[in-house]
Amino acid sequence: MTSRIDQERVQLLLKRVGLNDRAIGAKIGAHQTTIWRLRNRKIQKLGKYIAALEGLCGGNPAPKGGFDADRLAALANESPALRAILVSLTEFMQEDATALRADVK
């Protein structure tokens, strides 16, 4: 299943590239219909498209098994939806850590 974060990344990358669907498709080796489907959230497996779009934008993909906090922060600054997800996740993690500390005492 595709995560909302991946969908947001694709939307931001497509916007950042600034080309029409045909031009983007030609540069990453995909049909313009595929790019339209990406724009309209009709594709579920996004990994290879994210990597191709990041390459087109000059970005370096995050290493497997980890994440790039600086890049995630930059994406959050561009996307209110992603920022909201990250804030909720951070609050959840802090509450969980507090509960764990209380259990240890």
Protein Blocks (a to p, Z undefined) as FASTA:
>chain_A
ZZfklmmmmmmmmmmnopafklmmmmnopafklmmmmmnopafblmlmmmmmmmmnopac
ddehiacfklmmmmmmmmmklmmmmmmmmmmmmmmmmmmmmmmZZ
